[in-house]
Amino acid sequence: MKKILTIIFPAIFIGLAGCQSAPQAETPDVTVDLLGQPWNLTMLAGKKVALGENQKAIFIQFSQDPQNFTGFAGCNNYSGRFEMTETTLELGPAMATRKMCQAGMQQEQGLFKAFSETDLYQIDANTLTLMDDANQPLATFIAVTKKSSKK
């Protein structure tokens, strides 16, 4: 009986030792790239923004080739060209559709004004901030994450 316990006990101990879980590394904050996904507007000139017409989110999206930005400003769709470096961002004039809406036109004009004053940008995790040349925030956006579809 001692021989069996002598053989079994070390085998059980080795087996249990192999089952210990390795320490889990903390997941670092993932920074989202400027290009490729929509960014929903959350703040404009230091104020929370209202949703656009039909309760649609106001957003911007940047594409690399060609360097265009497109989006929805609350009433009208818009597009334009941009140039960027690691920290600088210059948005060309936004060309927009000419729809008139009951509400939100003032906010839309404020967004286009922010675009024309943008010189710098910063991405912190999933937040994009457009800033003027004095590092003052003009507009803040949150990256849109894709939701998994339920079947």
N, C-alpha and C positions, 0 to 999 in steps of 0.2 A: 504494500500500500504506500510506503514511503517513497518507493521508486516512481510510482504513478504521480503522486503529488509533486515530487521533485521535477518531473518532466512537465506536468500540466501547469503548475503555478508560474514558472518563468514564461511559458508560452502565452498565458493569459495576460501577464504583466506587459510583455512586449506588444501584444495585440492592443491592449488599452493605451499604451504609450503612443502607438501609431494613430490612435483615434483623436488625440488632442488637436483642437483646432488652432491654426496659426493665428497670431494676432492680426486683426483686420486694420488695414491702413485706412486712414480717414480719406474720404473722397474730397479732393480739392474742388474749390469753386471752379466751374467751367465757364470760361469766357466765350461768349458767342461772337462770331465773326460779323462784321458790318454787312458783308455781301450775302445775298442768297435767301434771306427769310424776311418776312414782314416785321415791322416794328410798330406797335400801337402807341399813339400819342397819349401821355398821361398828364403832363404839365406843359403849360405854355405861358411864358412871361411870369413865372412864379405862381400860376393859378391852375387848379385842377380843371381839366377840360370836360366838356359835355360830349356825349355821343353825337354823331352826325345824324343826318336825315334817316328816318326809318330805324333808328337806334343802331346804326352801323358804326363800327369803330373807325376812328381816323387813323390812318397808317401811312407809312412810307416803306418802300423796298428798293434796295440798291442791287444792280446787276453789273458784272464786270465787263462783259463783252457784248455790246459796247457799254461804256460807263454811263448808264442811265439810271435815273431814279423815277419811280412811279408811285402812285398812291391815290388815296381818297382823302379829301380835305374837310369832309363834313357835309358838303353839298355837291361839289364837283370832283371829278377825277382829274389828275394832273400828271405831268411827266416833265423831265428835263435831263440835262447832262450834268455830270459832276467830275471833279478832279480831287484826288486825295493822296496823302502821304500817310506816315504812321500816326501823325497827330493833327494834320491840317485837313480841312474839308471845305471845298468851295462848291456850292450848288449854283448851277446856272439858273436863269429865270425859269420859273415853272410855267408851262403852258397848260391851261386848264379849260375844261368844257365851260360853257356859259349858262349853266342852269341857275335859276333864281330859287332860293328856298325861303320859307317863312322864318326860320330861325337858323342861327349859326353862321350867317355870312360874316359877321364881325370877327368871330373866332377863326374862320377860314382865312380872312385877310391878315390876321395876326400871324397865322402859320406861314403864309407866303412872305410876310415881312421878316420873320425869323430866318427863313431860308436865305433871303438876300443878305442878312447880316452875319450868317454863319462863316466863321473862319477856322474854328477848331472843333474837334469832337473827342469824346472820351467814352470808352466802353468799360463798365465795371460789372463783371459777371454778365447779367442779362439786361443791363440798363445802358441805353445810349443817351448821351447828353450832347446837344449841339450848343456851341458857345461862340461868343463874339471874340474879337481880338484881345479883350481884357479878361478873358476866362470867365465871363459872366454867362450863366446858363440862359439859353433862349427857349429851348424846348427839350423835354425829356420823353423818351420812348422806352417801352418794354418789349423785348423780343417775344414774338408769338411762338409758342411751342405747339407742336403737332399733338393732338389728342388721339389716343388710340381709339379705333372704332369698335363698338360692341356689336357682336353678332347675335 
